[in-house]
Amino acid sequence: MKTIGITGGTGLVGRVITRLLVNKGYRVIIFTRHLRPESDGVSYAYWDANKQDISIAALQQLDGIIHLAGEGVADKRWTPQRKLQILESRTIGTSFITNKILQHAPNCRVFVGASAIGYYGADKGGRPFTETDNHSTDFLGSTCKAWEEASESIEGKIRRVLIRIGIVLSTEGGAFKEFAKPVKFGVAPLLGGGKQTVSWIHIEDLAALFVYALENEMIQGVYNGVAPVPVAQSQLMYSIRKNSMGISVPIPVPAFVLKIMLGEMSIEVLKSATVSSNKTEQAGFQFQYTTINKAVAALLGNA
């Protein structure tokens, strides 16, 4: 039985990956500041990157690691202090865990790390973004670039895979939950008109992609974690309305209102980001949810 470590294993994506790994017969060690009793093939080990502290005994057991940890980008308004927390939680944490793996995890053969499609910035017209495109110089683009660079120390020593994650669709949290919430009350908000492109992925597909990258030795480098068919935000809301009980009315939310409510973060809500899944599909990964309606129907119980 192989042992896989996960940082951020108690978060939205980490919980689904953990369940998938356990179901496939792996033993999972979740690295966390808040230890819990072992159960159902999952144990917990201490780590705190800010204190430069981690369980060496846990590292020594690893055959591979999935690194997800980082402060939530949309959890709070982007003050200068919050932006620094978002950046450093990724760069300091990633540098720390990769260095400790090299020092204390002799059997660890693969590192699968999270990144985000914020790397690319807004659409520039023409073709979708691919893994070879340059990073944007805005806040998220620069943050993702630094995040990815923080794990470069293991390149050539351990197989390294980075997944640039799109908008994750899940009823347990994230953007989808916030989009679906007002529909229950008869309102379907169209943000800034709703024409901006959303490159999305169903959470079950995202978890499967991380495990696919973990298990397949041919997978190396950067891959986009997005479904094959991006959609306009208005199409996403239409699919939520279609698959929800009752009647809801589309209500445009003007860009200036979002800017007042969200500040700088409104840029991310309003921008189009059309991202290609071609490389991921060519690597042999098969998406279960290829269209937005199939994904939303599954999430809302109408599949």
KEMI-673299 format. One line per field, with one value per residue (C-alpha): x, y, z; residue number from 0; residue in three letters. Coordinates in steps of 0.001 Angstrom, whole numbers. Each point is the difference from the previous one (the first is absolute). Layout:
BEGIN
u = [X  ...] .
v = [Y  ...] .
w = [Z  ...] .
seq = [NUM  ...] .
type = [Ala  ...] .
This chain:
BEGIN
u = [0  1465  -114  -880  360  -2357  370  -3303  -1670  -2845  -1000  -2629  2122  2168  -2967  -1125  3538  412  -3224  1015  3449  -1404  -2551  2869  1857  2556  961  -258  1863  -1485  2478  -1794  344  -3064  565  -2877  -331  821  -3003  -867  3532  684  2460  1118  3465  1045  1400  206  2015  107  1644  2139  -1266  -1107  -199  3165  -1417  -2948  2224  2070  -3095  -957  -42  -1458  -1474  -2813  539  -3150  525  -464  -2205  -3352  206  -3658  -471  642  312  3410  1748  3800  367  -2396  1794  3275  -1622  -1296  3458  2080  -2323  824  3656  1222  -2105  1098  3693  -143  -1787  2146  3244  -1148  -1017  3483  1558  -2293  -2184  2342  -2857  -2027  -34  -2553  -1122  -3365  -538  -2868  166  -2819  -1113  377  3529  -1202  -1961  -2824  -651  1940  -2121  602  867  -509  2887  2300  2652  2767  -1420  1752  -1359  -2002  1692  -3096  -280  -1274  2255  3093  -1140  -506  3383  1744  -2055  1150  3616  18  39  2786  2549  -1368  137  2174  4  -3684  -2682  -1763  -3507  -1866  -3758  -1268  -3496  -3000  -3263  -923  -3655  -1141  -3068  2263  1665  1746  -1495  -2770  -1571  -80  -1474  -2710  -993  -2064  -1791  -1783  -1527  -1099  3007  2730  2751  1821  3286  865  -2377  1093  1945  3383  1353  267  2482  -1479  477  -2255  1623  -137  1917  2556  590  306  2520  2236  -81  617  3074  1139  -297  1261  3744  -296  -1738  2525  -32  -2979  -3577  -3182  -2714  -2995  -2859  75  -2757  237  -3256  -1220  -1034  -3536  35  1111  -2856  -2477  1063  -404  -3477  -953  997  -1427  -3505  -2264  297  2869  446  3345  1141  3030  2423  1856  3795  141  -2087  2399  2940  -1580  -784  3219  2647  2938  -1321  -2833  2521  126  -3794  -437  2852  -171  2517  -289  2347  727  -225  1664  3300  -1830  -2197  2945  1703  -2837  -2168  -3700  -2417  -3234  -1679  716  -2918  -1294  -3524  1199  2148  -2719  -2657  2236  676  -3680  -1203  -1557  2514] .
v = [0  3337  3034  3419  3261  2921  3587  1845  -3386  1335  2615  -173  -1795  -1878  -1790  -1403  -1071  -1687  -1956  -1089  -1145  -1979  -1666  -1050  -1609  2674  1014  3788  2308  3487  2668  2551  2305  -1619  -3675  -2483  -3703  -2458  -1487  -1876  -124  3683  1240  3521  1447  3429  2680  3775  1624  3368  -1656  -2189  -3066  -3363  -3630  -1672  -3427  624  1200  -3158  -2099  1769  -1514  3188  3340  2283  3616  2142  2305  3758  2823  295  2586  1050  -364  3661  3402  567  2409  285  -2190  -2619  -109  -615  -2850  -1564  189  -1143  -2856  -1456  852  -592  -3143  -1468  731  -1470  -3241  -677  537  -2294  -2676  58  -292  -2487  -1902  -2474  -2043  2946  -277  2600  3501  1194  3660  2418  3190  1973  1338  3449  -531  1104  3129  1214  -1101  1917  -1127  -2889  -3475  -1418  61  -3037  -1163  1635  3528  2612  1024  3176  2833  717  -1123  -3525  -600  1040  -1996  -3180  453  312  -2917  -2284  1133  -844  -3737  155  -1378  -3528  159  -2833  -1740  -882  -90  3346  754  3300  292  3472  -182  1724  1013  -3035  -1013  -1514  317  -55  3340  2259  2044  -2428  24  3806  51  -2518  1594  2942  -2283  -1561  3412  553  2074  -982  2662  761  1543  3030  -1238  -3643  -86  -831  -3500  -2402  -2878  -2452  -3559  -2341  -796  -3759  441  2210  -2580  -2731  2102  382  -3752  -662  2226  -1783  -3471  504  342  1524  3038  2740  3782  2361  -955  2060  -1282  1224  -1744  -189  2569  3407  1975  3538  837  495  -3583  -1289  1867  -1280  -3570  576  1493  -2874  -2630  1741  -258  2990  3125  2491  3288  1021  3249  1858  1192  3014  3  3162  -1686  -2951  2385  1713  -3337  -1870  2598  -1263  -3571  1054  -146  -3775  -313  2083  -1218  -2654  -2829  -2565  -2871  -3119  -3575  -1514  -959  -1630  -2027  -948  -1405  -2520  1554  -516  2557  -1338  3407  1525  2443  2549  -1397  -3516  1352  2230  -2715  -2374  2593  876  -3598  5  -2219] .
w = [0  -1054  2265  -1410  1889  -577  1138  -30  361  2141  -2599  -2731  -2607  2492  1560  -3363  -951  3398  -444  -3496  1142  2932  -2278  -2272  2893  842  3508  384  2366  220  1073  2163  2999  1583  729  96  863  -2778  -1799  -3209  -1360  720  2617  860  420  1203  -2259  177  -2749  1759  3003  -2275  1841  -1411  1089  -1270  869  -2323  -2845  231  -797  -3240  -3473  -1480  1025  -1183  997  124  2978  -349  1269  -1803  -2764  266  3763  869  -1657  -1597  2319  -369  3086  -1364  -3358  1823  1960  -3229  -1577  2961  967  -3416  -453  3559  407  -3341  504  3491  -905  -3069  1911  2792  -2504  -1500  3463  1748  -2509  -1751  -1516  -1298  -3795  -1053  946  -1359  796  -465  -2000  -1641  -3370  1526  -1341  -3447  824  -2255  -3575  -2589  -2933  -2358  1247  3509  2452  7  2443  -2061  294  2102  3380  496  1864  2121  3639  -604  -2979  1931  3036  -2038  -1671  3371  1364  -2800  240  3710  -773  -2599  2477  -531  -3801  -1298  3374  399  -2692  226  -1286  339  -569  -916  1435  -1558  1696  2106  -26  3304  2199  3070  -609  -2489  -2823  -1005  3443  -74  -3525  927  3313  -1352  -2478  2970  619  -3609  -1126  -2493  67  -3243  1082  -2099  -2689  124  -3280  1570  -640  2932  -275  2484  1262  2007  3331  -612  -3259  1737  2736  -2626  -1924  3063  588  -3712  151  3142  -1511  -3563  -366  -3474  1506  732  -121  -173  -902  -59  2326  -2005  -1796  -3823  -610  1751  226  492  3558  -1296  -1370  3390  1674  -2624  750  3742  -593  -2296  2557  3068  1378  -467  -2106  27  -1814  -1563  1625  -1413  2688  -1440  70  2126  2714  102  227  3006  1665  -783  -711  -2049  166  -2343  -2860  388  64  -3145  -2189  -2725  203  -2791  841  -2050  1334  -3099  1650  2916  -2357  -2214  3115  183  2692  -648  1400  1434  -241  -3399  -242  2456  13  815  2838  1462  -314  1955  2688  416  -41  -3459  -1804] .
seq = [0  1  2  3  4  5  6  7  8  9  10  11  12  13  14  15  16  17  18  19  20  21  22  23  24  25  26  27  28  29  30  31  32  33  34  35  36  37  38  39  40  41  42  43  44  45  46  47  48  49  50  51  52  53  54  55  56  57  58  59  60  61  62  63  64  65  66  67  68  69  70  71  72  73  74  75  76  77  78  79  80  81  82  83  84  85  86  87  88  89  90  91  92  93  94  95  96  97  98  99  100  101  102  103  104  105  106  107  108  109  110  111  112  113  114  115  116  117  118  119  120  121  122  123  124  125  126  127  128  129  130  131  132  133  134  135  136  137  138  139  140  141  142  143  144  145  146  147  148  149  150  151  152  153  154  155  156  157  158  159  160  161  162  163  164  165  166  167  168  169  170  171  172  173  174  175  176  177  178  179  180  181  182  183  184  185  186  187  188  189  190  191  192  193  194  195  196  197  198  199  200  201  202  203  204  205  206  207  208  209  210  211  212  213  214  215  216  217  218  219  220  221  222  223  224  225  226  227  228  229  230  231  232  233  234  235  236  237  238  239  240  241  242  243  244  245  246  247  248  249  250  251  252  253  254  255  256  257  258  259  260  261  262  263  264  265  266  267  268  269  270  271  272  273  274  275  276  277  278  279  280  281  282  283  284  285  286  287  288  289  290  291  292  293  294  295  296  297  298  299  300  301  302] .
type = [Met  Lys  Thr  Ile  Gly  Ile  Thr  Gly  Gly  Thr  Gly  Leu  Val  Gly  Arg  Val  Ile  Thr  Arg  Leu  Leu  Val  Asn  Lys  Gly  Tyr  Arg  Val  Ile  Ile  Phe  Thr  Arg  His  Leu  Arg  Pro  Glu  Ser  Asp  Gly  Val  Ser  Tyr  Ala  Tyr  Trp  Asp  Ala  Asn  Lys  Gln  Asp  Ile  Ser  Ile  Ala  Ala  Leu  Gln  Gln  Leu  Asp  Gly  Ile  Ile  His  Leu  Ala  Gly  Glu  Gly  Val  Ala  Asp  Lys  Arg  Trp  Thr  Pro  Gln  Arg  Lys  Leu  Gln  Ile  Leu  Glu  Ser  Arg  Thr  Ile  Gly  Thr  Ser  Phe  Ile  Thr  Asn  Lys  Ile  Leu  Gln  His  Ala  Pro  Asn  Cys  Arg  Val  Phe  Val  Gly  Ala  Ser  Ala  Ile  Gly  Tyr  Tyr  Gly  Ala  Asp  Lys  Gly  Gly  Arg  Pro  Phe  Thr  Glu  Thr  Asp  Asn  His  Ser  Thr  Asp  Phe  Leu  Gly  Ser  Thr  Cys  Lys  Ala  Trp  Glu  Glu  Ala  Ser  Glu  Ser  Ile  Glu  Gly  Lys  Ile  Arg  Arg  Val  Leu  Ile  Arg  Ile  Gly  Ile  Val  Leu  Ser  Thr  Glu  Gly  Gly  Ala  Phe  Lys  Glu  Phe  Ala  Lys  Pro  Val  Lys  Phe  Gly  Val  Ala  Pro  Leu  Leu  Gly  Gly  Gly  Lys  Gln  Thr  Val  Ser  Trp  Ile  His  Ile  Glu  Asp  Leu  Ala  Ala  Leu  Phe  Val  Tyr  Ala  Leu  Glu  Asn  Glu  Met  Ile  Gln  Gly  Val  Tyr  Asn  Gly  Val  Ala  Pro  Val  Pro  Val  Ala  Gln  Ser  Gln  Leu  Met  Tyr  Ser  Ile  Arg  Lys  Asn  Ser  Met  Gly  Ile  Ser  Val  Pro  Ile  Pro  Val  Pro  Ala  Phe  Val  Leu  Lys  Ile  Met  Leu  Gly  Glu  Met  Ser  Ile  Glu  Val  Leu  Lys  Ser  Ala  Thr  Val  Ser  Ser  Asn  Lys  Thr  Glu  Gln  Ala  Gly  Phe  Gln  Phe  Gln  Tyr  Thr  Thr  Ile  Asn  Lys  Ala  Val  Ala  Ala  Leu  Leu  Gly  Asn  Ala] .
